[in-house]
Every structure is written in C-alpha cells, then in structure tokens.
Amino acid sequence: MSNNVSLDQLNSDLARLEKEAEQDISNLSDAESLERLRIHLLGKKGRLSKILGSMAGLSKSERPVVGQRANLLKTQIQDLLKIRLKELKEKNLNELIEKERIDVTAPSIGMPFGHRHPLITTSEEIVDLFCGLGYEVNEGPEIENDYYNFAALNIPQDHPARDMQDTFYLENNLLLRTHTSPVQIRCLEKNSPPIRIVAPGRVFRRDAVDATHSPVFHQVEVLAIDEGLDFSHLRGTVMAFLKAFFGDLPVRFRASYFPFTEPSAEVDVQWRGKWLEVMGCGMVDPSVLEGLDLDPERWSGFAAGVGVERFCMVKHGIDDIRRFYTSDLRFLDQF
C-alpha cells in the first residue's frame, strides 16, 4: 500500500479484513491452524499491521479514527479466535468421550482377565525370596503408638524422625507408622531367638510428592536374631537377595546412621547410569536388644528395610513413583 492511501481506502481494507477474518476463523478445524491464522492476521507482519503502516499518508485528524477502528477490530478478532479455540477443545473432548464411552447396557462378550498391581507382585516376590532363605512372614498394625514406632527402636525424643514434617500423628499418642520396623519389636516381645522374619506392609511419611517420593509407600522389613551373627552375614544375605531379584546390577554399601542399628549402611543399585538407594540395613543396636531383655553378649542380629516402590521402578524401568497411584489402566495393563 502506498503512503497516499485515503481514509476511505483504509476503512474499506479494515472492513474486508473483518469479513475475511470472521470467515477464515469459522472454517478452521484445529488449534495449530488457528494459531497460524492469528499470526497472519495480528502478528507484527500481519495484515492488520500492514494496514496500520499505511496511516502515514492520513491527516492528523484521520489517524485517530482509523486507529480506534483498528483497535476495535483487533479485539474483535482476538475474541473470535478465543471462542473458536474453545469450540475446538470442546469438540475434541466430546469426540474423545464418545470414543471411550462404554455402553453398560450392552450384553457381555466375555470377562477379561485382570492384572495384579505391580507393587503387589513386587512385594510378594521380595517376601518369597526371603522365605526361600528360611524367613517367616510377620505383620503388624498400620496405626502404631510412640513406643513401638520410636522408643523401643532407640529413637529418642529429639530425633528428627519424630518431627511433625515426617510423621502423621493421631490422637491419644497414636500415629501412622513411618516404617515396618515396629513389627520386629512386637515379634521379639512374643518370641525368643533365634528369629528370622520378613514383614511387608504399608507405611506413611510427610514426604513431598515427586518422581521418587510419596507420602504413602510400601516396605519389607527383614530381621534376623541369632548367636554369632555379624556384618558379613548381613552383607551376604543382602547381596544374595539383590542378585536373585535384579540380576547382576552393580551394588554398593554406604556407611549411614539409623538409631536402631549400629553399624548402619544404605544400599544402592546402579540404574540408568545413576546410583539409586533401595534399602537401609545394619546390625541391631545392643540397646534395642537390652530393652527387650535379650543379652547382647549372647544374641546379635541384623535388620534391613526394603523400599518396594524403588525395587519395582528399577525392575520394570518405571521413571515416576506417581504412576503406581494413578489407577491408569493403560499403565497397569502392562503387568
């Protein structure tokens, strides 16, 4: 357009743009095409900008008239684009709903086989491996008291594990257990050594939800109490278990601290080029045995806590712990 364009010509161009924009927007059937049209109409090099670029030839009194109409047209086109985009989204949603609709009145054509949840199968596999090593299954309540969850496990009042950020406290000195370790205390109260138990169960902590943490997760506690047990027995048991479960993945032990074991270690496996912690373990602290009226000079033992979700993620190549809790059949049908 030349710089000598008249006011009538600009008004005619704006009117034509309005008409063609309305028609073009109504004809589009997908969001990507709608975005391309928006750029074509309203972008820096779009049709409206070119029309406004021709205002230099107008008088000072004519320019505000064209500018005002152009701004109104811009708002009008933006509104039409938004409305059409909303219509397309609703259309796509309705098509998806119709595609996935299930007619509950239709006659049955057979009963499909269900799938066991991968956390259940993983927990059972862990338990089966330890049962093959001579361990017996023990279970305990998910609602515990302070004594079994903390005090009897040598966790003092000022330990960070007691912090409200970690533990879900209930009324009357009750709480949701933060680990399955209370099961070993309950077992030792009722049974005399030698003891070898494996305790699977659900536990609860105030963890922020991310790809590797959840406020609700599953553990398997392992406990062995006998005469003459030392760290070599613990390491041998852990290595035999990990090899049976994972195969020949690299494994490392790292010195750590747990109030109820001494010495303590965390165990990592190498997964996707990185080390991932899968369990903690250690020799049962003599003070825990003394609290249960067991002579630490005669009896010794080891304990280990296995994170079921971590084991399942490594074994099946799952990258996000949150997938276990979405109830997405597309994910569950893989197992």
C-alpha positions as CSV (number, residue, x, y, z in Angstrom):
1,M,0.0,0.0,0.0
2,S,1.3,3.5,-0.8
3,N,1.6,6.2,1.7
4,N,-1.1,8.2,-0.2
5,V,-3.9,5.8,0.6
6,S,-7.1,7.6,1.6
7,L,-9.2,7.3,4.7
8,D,-12.0,5.5,2.7
9,Q,-9.4,3.0,1.3
10,L,-8.2,2.1,4.8
11,N,-11.7,1.8,6.1
12,S,-12.5,-0.5,3.2
13,D,-9.4,-2.6,3.9
14,L,-10.4,-2.9,7.6
15,A,-13.9,-3.9,6.6
16,R,-12.6,-6.5,4.2
17,L,-10.2,-7.8,6.9
18,E,-13.0,-8.1,9.4
19,K,-15.2,-10.1,7.0
20,E,-12.4,-12.4,5.8
21,A,-11.1,-13.0,9.3
22,E,-14.5,-14.0,10.6
23,Q,-15.0,-16.4,7.7
24,D,-11.4,-17.9,8.0
25,I,-11.7,-18.4,11.7
26,S,-15.0,-20.2,11.4
27,N,-13.6,-22.6,8.7
28,L,-10.6,-23.8,10.7
29,S,-10.8,-27.1,12.5
30,D,-7.6,-27.4,14.6
31,A,-5.7,-25.3,17.1
32,E,-2.4,-25.2,15.2
33,S,-4.1,-23.7,12.1
34,L,-5.9,-21.3,14.3
35,E,-2.6,-20.1,15.8
36,R,-1.1,-19.7,12.3
37,L,-4.1,-17.6,11.3
38,R,-3.7,-15.4,14.4
39,I,-0.1,-14.6,13.4
40,H,-1.2,-13.9,9.8
41,L,-3.9,-11.5,11.0
42,L,-2.5,-9.9,14.1
43,G,1.3,-10.6,14.1
44,K,4.0,-7.9,13.7
45,K,4.0,-8.5,9.9
46,G,0.3,-9.5,9.7
47,R,-2.5,-7.9,7.7
48,L,-3.6,-5.5,10.4
49,S,-0.1,-4.2,10.9
50,K,0.3,-3.6,7.2
51,I,-3.0,-1.6,7.2
52,L,-1.8,0.5,10.1
53,G,1.5,1.0,8.4
54,S,-0.3,2.9,5.7
55,M,-1.6,5.6,8.1
56,A,1.3,7.9,7.4
57,G,-0.5,9.4,4.5
58,L,-3.5,10.4,6.5
59,S,-4.1,13.7,8.2
60,K,-3.7,14.1,11.9
61,S,-7.5,14.2,12.4
62,E,-8.0,11.0,10.3
63,R,-5.4,8.9,12.0
64,P,-7.2,8.5,15.4
65,V,-10.3,7.4,13.5
66,V,-8.5,4.6,11.8
67,G,-6.5,3.7,14.9
68,Q,-9.6,3.4,17.0
69,R,-11.4,1.2,14.5
70,A,-8.2,-0.9,14.1
71,N,-8.0,-1.5,17.9
72,L,-11.7,-2.5,18.0
73,L,-11.1,-4.9,15.1
74,K,-8.1,-6.4,16.8
75,T,-10.1,-7.0,20.0
76,Q,-13.0,-8.5,17.9
77,I,-10.6,-10.9,16.1
78,Q,-9.0,-11.9,19.3
79,D,-12.4,-12.7,20.8
80,L,-13.4,-14.7,17.7
81,L,-10.1,-16.7,18.0
82,K,-10.7,-17.4,21.7
83,I,-14.3,-18.5,21.0
84,R,-13.3,-20.8,18.1
85,L,-10.4,-22.3,20.2
86,K,-12.8,-23.1,23.0
87,E,-15.3,-24.7,20.5
88,L,-12.5,-26.9,19.0
89,K,-11.4,-28.0,22.5
90,E,-14.9,-28.9,23.5
91,K,-15.4,-30.7,20.2
92,N,-12.2,-32.7,20.7
93,L,-13.2,-33.6,24.2
94,N,-16.7,-34.7,23.2
95,E,-15.2,-36.9,20.4
96,L,-12.8,-38.4,23.0
97,I,-15.7,-39.1,25.4
98,E,-17.8,-40.6,22.7
99,K,-14.8,-42.8,21.6
100,E,-14.2,-44.1,25.1
101,R,-17.9,-44.3,26.0
102,I,-18.9,-47.7,27.5
103,D,-22.5,-48.9,27.0
104,V,-23.2,-50.5,30.3
105,T,-26.5,-51.9,28.9
106,A,-24.7,-53.9,26.2
107,P,-24.6,-57.6,26.6
108,S,-21.3,-59.1,27.9
109,I,-18.9,-60.5,25.3
110,G,-16.7,-62.2,27.9
111,M,-14.8,-61.4,31.1
112,P,-11.3,-60.0,30.5
113,F,-8.6,-61.1,32.9
114,G,-7.5,-58.6,35.4
115,H,-4.0,-57.5,36.2
116,R,-2.3,-57.7,39.6
117,H,-0.8,-54.4,40.7
118,P,2.9,-54.3,40.2
119,L,3.5,-53.2,43.8
120,I,1.7,-56.4,45.0
121,T,3.7,-58.7,42.7
122,T,7.0,-57.0,43.7
123,S,6.2,-57.2,47.4
124,E,5.3,-60.9,47.1
125,E,8.5,-61.6,45.1
126,I,10.6,-60.0,47.8
127,V,8.9,-61.9,50.5
128,D,9.2,-65.2,48.6
129,L,12.9,-64.7,48.1
130,F,13.4,-64.3,51.9
131,C,11.1,-67.1,52.7
132,G,13.4,-69.2,50.5
133,L,16.2,-68.2,52.8
134,G,14.3,-69.5,55.8
135,Y,12.5,-66.4,57.0
136,E,8.9,-66.3,58.2
137,V,6.3,-63.7,57.4
138,N,5.1,-61.4,60.3
139,E,2.8,-58.4,60.0
140,G,1.7,-55.6,62.3
141,P,-0.8,-52.7,62.6
142,E,-0.5,-49.6,60.4
143,I,-1.7,-47.4,63.4
144,E,1.1,-47.6,66.0
145,N,1.9,-45.9,69.3
146,D,5.1,-44.0,70.1
147,Y,6.7,-46.9,71.9
148,Y,6.7,-49.4,69.1
149,N,7.4,-46.9,66.3
150,F,10.1,-44.9,68.1
151,A,11.1,-45.5,71.7
152,A,11.7,-49.3,71.5
153,L,13.7,-48.7,68.4
154,N,16.2,-46.4,70.2
155,I,14.8,-43.2,68.7
156,P,15.0,-40.5,71.3
157,Q,12.5,-37.7,71.8
158,D,14.7,-35.1,70.0
159,H,15.4,-37.3,66.9
160,P,14.4,-35.7,63.5
161,A,12.2,-38.7,62.7
162,R,9.8,-37.6,65.3
163,D,9.3,-34.2,63.6
164,M,5.8,-33.4,62.5
165,Q,7.2,-33.0,59.0
166,D,7.9,-36.7,58.9
167,T,5.2,-38.4,60.9
168,F,1.4,-38.3,60.7
169,Y,0.3,-38.0,64.3
170,L,-3.1,-39.1,65.5
171,E,-4.9,-38.6,68.9
172,N,-4.1,-40.5,72.1
173,N,-0.4,-40.9,71.4
174,L,-1.1,-42.8,68.2
175,L,0.4,-42.3,64.8
176,L,0.6,-43.8,61.3
177,R,3.7,-46.0,61.3
178,T,6.7,-44.5,59.5
179,H,8.3,-47.9,58.8
180,T,7.7,-51.6,59.3
181,S,10.4,-51.8,62.0
182,P,7.8,-51.9,64.8
183,V,6.9,-55.4,63.7
184,Q,10.3,-56.7,64.8
185,I,9.7,-55.3,68.3
186,R,6.3,-56.9,68.5
187,C,7.8,-60.2,67.3
188,L,10.7,-60.2,69.8
189,E,8.3,-59.5,72.7
190,K,6.4,-62.7,71.9
191,N,9.1,-64.9,70.6
192,S,12.6,-65.9,71.8
193,P,15.6,-66.0,69.5
194,P,16.7,-67.4,67.1
195,I,14.3,-65.4,64.9
196,R,14.2,-64.8,61.2
197,I,11.2,-62.7,60.0
198,V,10.2,-60.7,57.0
199,A,7.5,-58.1,57.5
200,P,5.8,-56.5,54.5
201,G,3.4,-53.5,54.8
202,R,2.3,-50.0,54.0
203,V,4.0,-47.0,55.7
204,F,3.3,-43.3,55.9
205,R,5.5,-40.2,56.0
206,R,5.1,-36.5,55.3
207,D,7.2,-36.6,52.2
208,A,6.6,-34.1,49.4
209,V,5.3,-35.9,46.3
210,D,7.8,-36.1,43.4
211,A,9.1,-38.7,41.0
212,T,10.8,-40.8,43.7
213,H,8.8,-39.9,46.9
214,S,5.3,-40.5,48.1
215,P,3.6,-39.9,51.5
216,V,2.3,-43.5,51.3
217,F,4.6,-46.3,50.2
218,H,5.5,-49.9,50.9
219,Q,8.3,-51.5,52.8
220,V,9.5,-55.0,53.6
221,E,11.3,-55.3,56.9
222,V,13.9,-58.1,57.4
223,L,15.1,-59.2,60.8
224,A,17.5,-62.0,61.9
225,I,18.5,-62.6,65.6
226,D,20.8,-65.5,66.5
227,E,24.1,-66.3,68.1
228,G,27.2,-65.2,66.3
229,L,25.6,-63.1,63.5
230,D,27.9,-60.2,62.2
231,F,28.0,-57.8,59.4
232,S,29.4,-60.4,56.9
233,H,26.1,-62.3,57.4
234,L,24.1,-59.2,56.7
235,R,26.1,-58.3,53.6
236,G,26.0,-61.9,52.3
237,T,22.2,-62.0,52.8
238,V,21.6,-58.6,51.1
239,M,23.9,-59.5,48.1
240,A,22.2,-62.9,47.6
241,F,18.8,-61.2,47.7
242,L,19.7,-58.4,45.3
243,K,21.3,-60.7,42.8
244,A,18.2,-63.0,42.9
245,F,15.9,-60.0,42.4
246,F,17.8,-57.7,40.0
247,G,20.4,-60.0,38.4
248,D,23.9,-58.5,38.1
249,L,23.2,-54.8,38.6
250,P,26.2,-53.0,40.3
251,V,25.6,-52.7,44.1
252,R,27.3,-50.6,46.7
253,F,27.1,-50.2,50.5
254,R,27.4,-46.7,52.0
255,A,28.0,-46.0,55.7
256,S,24.9,-44.4,57.2
257,Y,23.1,-43.9,60.5
258,F,19.9,-45.4,61.9
259,P,19.0,-45.2,65.6
260,F,18.2,-48.9,65.9
261,T,21.2,-50.3,64.1
262,E,25.0,-50.0,64.6
263,P,26.9,-50.1,62.3
264,S,24.4,-49.0,59.6
265,A,24.5,-48.8,55.8
266,E,22.4,-47.7,52.9
267,V,22.4,-49.9,49.8
268,D,22.3,-48.5,46.3
269,V,21.9,-50.2,42.9
270,Q,23.1,-48.6,39.6
271,W,20.1,-47.7,37.5
272,R,20.1,-45.8,34.2
273,G,23.7,-44.6,34.9
274,K,22.9,-43.3,38.4
275,W,23.0,-44.8,41.9
276,L,19.6,-45.3,43.4
277,E,19.0,-46.0,47.1
278,V,16.8,-49.1,47.5
279,M,17.3,-50.2,51.1
280,G,18.8,-49.4,54.5
281,C,20.3,-52.0,56.8
282,G,22.6,-52.6,59.8
283,M,23.4,-54.7,62.9
284,V,20.7,-54.4,65.5
285,D,21.8,-51.9,68.2
286,P,22.6,-53.7,71.5
287,S,20.4,-51.2,73.4
288,V,17.4,-52.4,71.4
289,L,18.1,-56.0,72.5
290,E,18.6,-54.9,76.1
291,G,15.3,-53.1,76.0
292,L,13.7,-56.4,75.2
293,D,15.6,-58.3,77.9
294,L,17.9,-60.0,75.5
295,D,21.6,-60.4,76.3
296,P,23.6,-58.6,73.6
297,E,26.6,-60.6,74.7
298,R,24.9,-63.8,73.5
299,W,22.5,-62.6,70.8
300,S,23.2,-60.4,67.8
301,G,21.3,-59.7,64.6
302,F,20.7,-57.6,61.6
303,A,17.8,-55.7,60.1
304,A,17.1,-54.3,56.7
305,G,14.3,-52.2,55.2
306,V,13.4,-52.7,51.5
307,G,11.5,-50.0,49.6
308,V,9.0,-51.9,47.4
309,E,8.3,-48.9,45.0
310,R,12.0,-48.4,44.4
311,F,12.5,-52.1,43.6
312,C,9.6,-52.1,41.3
313,M,10.8,-49.0,39.5
314,V,14.2,-50.4,38.8
315,K,13.0,-53.9,37.8
316,H,10.3,-52.6,35.3
317,G,12.1,-49.4,34.2
318,I,9.4,-47.1,35.7
319,D,10.6,-43.5,35.9
320,D,8.0,-41.9,38.3
321,I,6.6,-43.4,41.5
322,R,3.4,-41.4,41.0
323,R,2.4,-43.8,38.2
324,F,1.7,-46.5,40.8
325,Y,-1.2,-44.5,42.3
326,T,-3.0,-43.1,39.2
327,S,-5.1,-46.2,38.6
328,D,-4.4,-45.7,34.9
329,L,-5.3,-48.9,33.1
330,R,-3.0,-48.1,30.2
331,F,-0.1,-48.3,32.7
332,L,-1.5,-51.3,34.7
333,D,-2.3,-53.4,31.7
334,Q,1.5,-53.7,31.0
335,F,1.9,-56.0,34.0
